[in-house]
Structure formats: C-alpha cells, structure tokens
Amino acid sequence: MRGGLIVPLAGEGVKGGTVYGATDELGFKAVENPVSVADFHATILHQLGFDFKQLYHELDGQRERLTANSEARVVKEILA
C-alpha cells in the first residue's frame, strides 16, 4: 500500500509530517481511513474557528450547507 493523501496544511493546528490513511497499489482508492471532501472542508472550517454545521449559502433561493453533507465530520486525528 502507498501512503495516504498528503495535503499541505502548514500551521492551522495540524500535526506536522502527518500522513493519514493509505491507498491501494495504484493510488486510485483509499483503503484505510478515507476522508471525503466534505470532511476535509469541515476540518479546515473548524480550524478557522467556524461551526461548519451553521454555515449556509443561498443557491436559487434555497439555503445549502457549505459542506453539502450533513454527515461531514472534523478529522480530529490530524489535529495538534
């Protein structure tokens, strides 16, 4: 297995040198600790001091959550 997704989050309270998860042999699919885009966004918003469950924007007159997923979570395992 190859390493997980490495995303540069310098500062922002993320543990330095952290690799979270793993991918298959081709690097195509997460096989350990998958993180969705909504989870990633929720984690960044959390680190910026926002409650991602309370942030909305309007699209065609309807309120939509920024994370677009009610099951998004903050990935606390990578936080310092």
C-alpha positions in Angstrom: 0.0 0.0 0.0 1.1 3.5 -0.7 0.9 6.5 1.6 -2.3 8.4 2.2 -3.2 11.8 0.8 -0.7 14.4 1.8 -2.2 17.8 1.9 -0.1 20.8 2.8 -1.8 22.4 5.8 1.1 24.4 7.2 0.2 25.9 10.6 -3.6 25.7 11.2 -3.0 23.4 14.1 -2.3 20.3 12.1 0.3 17.8 13.3 3.5 18.3 11.2 4.5 15.4 9.0 1.3 13.6 9.3 0.1 11.0 6.7 -3.4 9.9 7.4 -4.7 6.8 5.7 -3.5 4.7 2.8 -4.4 3.9 -0.8 -4.4 0.9 -3.0 -1.4 -0.2 -5.1 -2.3 2.3 -7.9 -3.1 5.2 -5.6 -6.6 5.2 -7.0 -8.8 4.4 -4.0 -8.5 5.0 -0.2 -8.3 1.7 1.6 -7.5 3.0 5.1 -9.1 6.0 6.9 -11.0 7.5 3.9 -11.7 11.2 4.1 -14.4 12.9 2.0 -14.1 16.3 0.5 -16.8 17.5 2.9 -14.8 16.1 5.9 -11.7 18.0 4.6 -13.7 21.2 4.3 -15.3 20.7 7.7 -11.8 20.3 9.2 -10.5 23.4 7.6 -13.5 25.5 8.7 -13.2 24.1 12.2 -9.5 25.2 12.4 -10.5 28.6 11.2 -13.0 28.9 14.1 -16.3 28.3 12.2 -19.0 25.9 13.1 -19.4 24.2 9.7 -22.9 23.0 10.6 -24.1 26.6 10.9 -22.7 28.0 7.7 -25.0 28.2 4.7 -25.1 29.9 1.4 -28.1 30.6 -0.9 -28.4 28.9 -4.3 -31.5 29.5 -6.3 -33.3 30.9 -3.3 -32.5 27.8 -1.1 -30.1 27.6 1.8 -27.4 25.0 1.4 -24.8 24.0 3.9 -21.2 24.7 2.8 -20.1 21.1 3.4 -23.1 19.9 1.4 -23.3 16.8 3.6 -25.0 16.5 7.0 -22.6 13.7 7.9 -19.4 15.6 7.4 -17.0 15.4 10.3 -13.9 17.1 11.6 -10.9 14.8 11.2 -9.5 15.2 14.7 -6.9 12.6 14.3 -4.7 15.0 12.3 -5.1 18.0 14.6 -2.4 19.0 17.0 
